[in-house]
Amino acid sequence: MKAAAYLALCLCVPLSAHAQTANPWDGKWQVAFKTERGTDRDGTVTVAGSAGTWDLNVAQRNDPCAGRAYPIEVQRATAEELVFKVARSTALAGCQDNTMRLKPTDANTLEGTFMTRPFKMTKVN
């Protein structure tokens, strides 16, 4: 019985250690992008493990989904990329979720696209 318990413990420890791997992109990020009309926009994305927040400074009177803070769900966080879903639909019914795929250009900068336009995140802390 003790041998079975020891074996179970040995098998579970590597799994739990892997599950606690730190997200290399944790922190607060300043966001910069241009709208479809070429207007500069900014905002903040906070990454904390497998979650975080998306808060862009975008206001559109005709779009209740714009200009709100939304939760993010990190789907992949490796040294090569950060992929997360902006879970708009969980915060406001009818809003569309977006998936962001970003790649590092250096230790403090991630770049990708947002609605086909260049999107840049620069680490603040």
Backbone torsions as a table, in degrees:
resi	resn	phi	psi	omega
1	MET	NA	-42.7	179.5
2	LYS	-64.5	-36.3	179.6
3	ALA	-64.7	-39.6	179.3
4	ALA	-66.1	-40.3	179.0
5	ALA	-65.7	-41.0	179.1
6	TYR	-64.2	-43.5	179.1
7	LEU	-62.2	-43.0	178.9
8	ALA	-62.2	-41.5	179.0
9	LEU	-63.5	-44.3	-179.5
10	CYS	-63.8	-36.1	-179.9
11	LEU	-74.0	-30.9	-176.7
12	CYS	-83.4	-31.0	-176.5
13	VAL	-59.6	-47.2	178.4
14	PRO	-61.6	-33.7	178.9
15	LEU	-67.3	-44.1	-179.5
16	SER	-69.7	-34.6	177.8
17	ALA	-65.7	-39.8	178.4
18	HIS	-66.3	-38.3	-178.4
19	ALA	-66.1	-22.4	-177.3
20	GLN	-97.6	11.9	178.7
21	THR	-59.1	131.4	-176.9
22	ALA	-69.5	145.7	175.0
23	ASN	-78.1	119.0	-177.9
24	PRO	-67.1	-10.1	-177.5
25	TRP	-107.5	12.0	177.2
26	ASP	-57.0	141.2	176.7
27	GLY	137.5	-173.9	-179.9
28	LYS	-102.0	134.6	-175.5
29	TRP	-125.6	134.5	173.0
30	GLN	-87.5	133.5	-175.7
31	VAL	-108.9	142.3	175.3
32	ALA	-139.9	134.7	177.2
33	PHE	-162.1	169.1	176.3
34	LYS	-112.7	143.8	176.1
35	THR	-74.9	175.3	178.3
36	GLU	-62.2	-20.0	177.7
37	ARG	-95.0	2.6	177.4
38	GLY	89.0	7.7	179.5
39	THR	-78.7	132.2	177.4
40	ASP	-69.5	134.2	177.0
41	ARG	-131.5	158.9	178.4
42	ASP	-144.3	-177.4	179.8
43	GLY	169.0	-166.5	-177.1
44	THR	-134.9	136.8	171.0
45	VAL	-122.7	129.7	176.3
46	THR	-113.0	129.1	179.6
47	VAL	-114.6	127.9	179.6
48	ALA	-140.5	90.9	-179.2
49	GLY	69.9	-117.7	-178.1
50	SER	-100.2	11.6	-177.7
51	ALA	-139.2	-172.2	178.0
52	GLY	157.3	-163.6	-179.3
53	THR	-136.3	152.0	178.7
54	TRP	-123.9	117.4	-177.7
55	ASP	-140.6	94.2	-179.1
56	LEU	-98.3	145.1	178.9
57	ASN	-85.8	76.3	-179.9
58	VAL	-130.9	124.5	178.1
59	ALA	-124.3	124.5	175.0
60	GLN	-133.7	121.2	-177.4
61	ARG	-61.2	-31.4	-175.6
62	ASN	-90.2	-2.3	-176.2
63	ASP	-126.8	101.2	-179.1
64	PRO	-66.8	-13.7	-179.7
65	CYS	-84.0	-16.5	-178.6
66	ALA	-86.4	147.0	174.4
67	GLY	77.2	22.9	177.5
68	ARG	-116.6	156.5	172.0
69	ALA	-84.2	138.5	-179.1
70	TYR	-132.6	152.1	174.6
71	PRO	-75.1	152.2	171.6
72	ILE	-116.8	153.3	176.8
73	GLU	-123.1	110.2	-178.5
74	VAL	-71.9	124.8	-179.5
75	GLN	-101.2	-28.9	179.0
76	ARG	-154.4	131.3	178.6
77	ALA	-140.9	96.4	178.6
78	THR	-125.2	175.1	177.0
79	ALA	-63.9	-22.9	-177.4
80	GLU	-91.1	-21.5	-178.2
81	GLU	-165.7	160.9	171.7
82	LEU	-126.5	124.3	177.5
83	VAL	-123.8	125.9	176.5
84	PHE	-143.6	154.9	176.9
85	LYS	-101.1	130.5	171.5
86	VAL	-86.4	108.5	-172.0
87	ALA	-87.3	66.1	-179.2
88	ARG	-63.3	-38.2	-175.5
89	SER	-65.9	-22.2	178.2
90	THR	-78.6	-22.5	-179.0
91	ALA	-94.3	-30.6	-178.1
92	LEU	-149.6	114.7	-178.6
93	ALA	-56.7	136.3	178.8
94	GLY	95.7	-13.3	177.9
95	CYS	-83.0	145.7	-176.9
96	GLN	-90.2	135.6	174.9
97	ASP	-74.4	151.2	174.8
98	ASN	-127.3	145.1	173.3
99	THR	-109.1	126.6	180.0
100	MET	-103.6	130.5	175.1
101	ARG	-120.0	112.8	-175.5
102	LEU	-123.0	144.8	178.5
103	LYS	-123.4	145.1	-179.4
104	PRO	-73.7	140.3	170.2
105	THR	-104.0	-21.3	170.1
106	ASP	-160.9	-173.8	-174.1
107	ALA	-65.5	-19.8	-176.5
108	ASN	-121.2	13.0	-177.1
109	THR	-137.6	131.5	174.4
110	LEU	-120.6	139.5	179.5
111	GLU	-133.4	148.0	177.6
112	GLY	-165.3	-150.8	177.1
113	THR	-129.5	151.6	175.8
114	PHE	-130.6	109.5	-177.0
115	MET	55.1	47.6	177.4
116	THR	72.1	0.7	179.5
117	ARG	-106.3	149.0	179.0
118	PRO	-56.3	141.2	-176.9
119	PHE	-137.8	130.6	-174.6
120	LYS	-130.5	134.7	175.5
121	MET	-120.1	127.3	178.9
122	THR	-117.5	128.3	-175.4
123	LYS	-67.6	133.1	-179.2
124	VAL	-96.0	-37.9	179.4
125	ASN	-139.5	NA	NA
